[in-house]
Amino acid sequence: MQFDLIYDIRAEGCRDGFLAVYGIALMLVCAVAWMRNRRLRGLHPPTAGWPEPPGWPRWGFAFFGVYTLVAFTATWAQYWNLRRDISEGRAESLEGNVTAFQPAPTYKETESFRVGDQEFSYMRLETSQGFHTLAADGGPIRDGLHVRMLYVGNHILRLEVARPTESARN
């Protein structure tokens, strides 16, 4: 039986890793505004008739700092841990037919299926790593499909789909 590779986390990279980069960019904007306000405060103290500079840059810097840490942990840290699980042999492999497939009714809801005794579920809007392509978005998962997978917990790290044989095509 021949398989087509559908997804491999090692080739796809970190899903949603850009979220931490956005946080860093917003932190930089707040830091520049904060430094600018400090410089203006030094040139024109509030007692000289100038209004007090706004405090939002300081609070924005703190907020986006926390956001960046959370986004980094939810994306890149999880991605590196899953890659390490693969390289250290902690990922489990599974081959079999898809059963109990439940497509996501809307793009905000969960899609799920089983292969043997193992159940998998995912949704488009979550930030966890691994395969997440819904059937509505062109994902290949459907009942009866023969798959070969590498996974850790509920994270599908590699997904291969059996190629239809000539007799099955006719």
C-alpha positions as CSV (number, residue, x, y, z in Angstrom):
1,M,0.0,0.0,0.0
2,Q,1.3,3.4,-1.0
3,F,0.7,6.6,1.1
4,D,0.6,10.3,0.3
5,L,2.1,12.6,2.9
6,I,-0.6,15.2,3.9
7,Y,1.1,16.8,6.9
8,D,4.4,16.8,8.7
9,I,5.0,19.2,11.5
10,R,8.8,19.2,10.7
11,A,8.1,20.6,7.2
12,E,5.1,22.8,8.1
13,G,6.7,24.7,10.9
14,C,5.1,26.4,13.9
15,R,1.4,27.0,13.4
16,D,0.4,30.5,14.6
17,G,4.0,31.4,15.5
18,F,3.4,34.8,14.1
19,L,1.3,35.7,17.2
20,A,4.4,36.2,19.4
21,V,6.0,38.3,16.7
22,Y,2.9,40.6,16.7
23,G,3.3,41.0,20.4
24,I,6.9,41.9,20.1
25,A,6.1,44.5,17.4
26,L,3.4,46.1,19.6
27,M,5.7,46.1,22.6
28,L,8.3,48.0,20.5
29,V,5.6,50.6,19.5
30,C,4.7,51.1,23.2
31,A,8.4,51.3,24.2
32,V,9.1,54.0,21.6
33,A,6.0,56.0,22.8
34,W,7.1,55.5,26.4
35,M,10.6,56.8,25.7
36,R,9.3,59.7,23.7
37,N,7.0,60.6,26.6
38,R,9.9,60.4,29.1
39,R,12.0,62.7,26.8
40,L,9.0,65.2,26.5
41,R,8.5,65.1,30.2
42,G,12.2,66.1,30.7
43,L,12.0,68.9,28.2
44,H,8.6,70.2,29.3
45,P,7.8,69.3,33.0
46,P,4.1,69.3,33.8
47,T,4.6,72.4,36.0
48,A,5.7,74.4,33.0
49,G,2.1,74.4,31.6
50,W,2.5,71.3,29.5
51,P,-0.1,68.5,30.1
52,E,1.1,65.2,31.6
53,P,1.9,62.7,28.9
54,P,-0.5,59.8,28.7
55,G,0.3,56.6,30.6
56,W,-0.9,54.2,27.9
57,P,2.6,53.4,26.6
58,R,3.7,52.0,29.9
59,W,0.6,49.9,30.4
60,G,0.6,48.9,26.8
61,F,4.2,47.7,27.1
62,A,3.2,45.6,30.2
63,F,0.1,44.2,28.5
64,F,1.8,43.2,25.3
65,G,4.7,41.8,27.3
66,V,2.4,39.4,29.0
67,Y,0.6,38.7,25.7
68,T,3.9,37.9,24.0
69,L,4.9,35.4,26.7
70,V,1.5,33.7,26.5
71,A,1.6,33.6,22.7
72,F,5.2,32.3,22.7
73,T,4.3,29.6,25.2
74,A,1.2,28.6,23.3
75,T,2.9,28.3,20.0
76,W,6.7,28.1,19.8
77,A,7.3,26.3,23.1
78,Q,4.7,23.7,22.3
79,Y,6.1,23.3,18.7
80,W,9.7,22.7,20.0
81,N,8.5,20.3,22.6
82,L,6.6,18.3,20.0
83,R,9.6,18.3,17.7
84,R,11.7,17.1,20.6
85,D,9.2,14.3,21.3
86,I,9.6,13.1,17.6
87,S,13.4,13.2,17.8
88,E,13.5,11.4,21.1
89,G,11.1,8.7,20.0
90,R,8.2,9.6,22.3
91,A,5.7,10.1,19.4
92,E,3.5,7.1,18.8
93,S,2.6,5.7,15.4
94,L,-0.8,4.4,14.4
95,E,-2.2,2.9,11.2
96,G,-5.8,2.0,10.4
97,N,-9.1,3.2,9.1
98,V,-10.8,6.3,10.1
99,T,-14.1,5.7,12.0
100,A,-16.7,7.9,13.8
101,F,-15.7,10.9,11.7
102,Q,-17.7,14.0,12.8
103,P,-17.0,17.0,10.6
104,A,-17.1,20.4,12.2
105,P,-20.6,21.9,11.6
106,T,-19.0,25.4,11.5
107,Y,-15.5,26.7,11.3
108,K,-15.7,27.6,15.0
109,E,-16.5,24.1,16.1
110,T,-14.5,20.8,16.6
111,E,-13.9,18.1,14.1
112,S,-13.2,14.6,15.4
113,F,-12.5,11.0,14.3
114,R,-11.1,7.7,15.6
115,V,-8.4,5.4,14.4
116,G,-8.6,2.2,16.3
117,D,-9.0,3.0,20.0
118,Q,-7.4,6.5,19.6
119,E,-9.7,9.5,19.2
120,F,-8.5,12.8,17.7
121,S,-10.2,16.2,17.6
122,Y,-9.2,19.6,16.4
123,M,-10.6,23.0,15.4
124,R,-9.5,25.8,13.1
125,L,-9.3,28.5,15.8
126,E,-7.2,26.7,18.4
127,T,-3.5,27.6,18.7
128,S,-2.2,24.1,19.4
129,Q,0.3,22.6,17.0
130,G,-0.3,19.7,14.6
131,F,-2.7,18.9,11.8
132,H,-5.9,21.0,11.8
133,T,-7.3,21.1,8.3
134,L,-11.1,20.7,8.6
135,A,-13.0,18.8,5.9
136,A,-14.8,22.0,5.0
137,D,-11.4,23.5,4.2
138,G,-10.4,20.6,2.0
139,G,-9.1,18.3,4.7
140,P,-8.8,14.7,3.6
141,I,-10.2,13.0,6.7
142,R,-13.4,11.0,6.1
143,D,-14.9,7.7,7.3
144,G,-13.2,4.6,5.9
145,L,-10.0,6.4,4.9
146,H,-6.8,4.4,5.6
147,V,-4.3,6.5,7.4
148,R,-0.8,6.3,8.9
149,M,-0.1,8.8,11.7
150,L,2.5,9.9,14.1
151,Y,1.1,11.6,17.2
152,V,1.6,12.8,20.8
153,G,-1.6,13.0,22.8
154,N,-4.1,14.7,20.6
155,H,-1.5,16.4,18.4
156,I,-1.2,14.8,14.9
157,L,2.4,15.4,14.0
158,R,2.5,13.5,10.7
159,L,-0.4,12.3,8.6
160,E,-0.2,10.0,5.6
161,V,-3.2,8.9,3.5
162,A,-3.4,5.6,1.6
163,R,-3.4,6.1,-2.1
164,P,-6.4,4.4,-3.8
165,T,-5.5,1.2,-5.6
166,E,-6.3,0.6,-9.3
167,S,-9.1,-1.8,-8.4
168,A,-10.7,0.7,-6.0
169,R,-10.7,3.5,-8.6
170,N,-12.6,1.4,-11.2
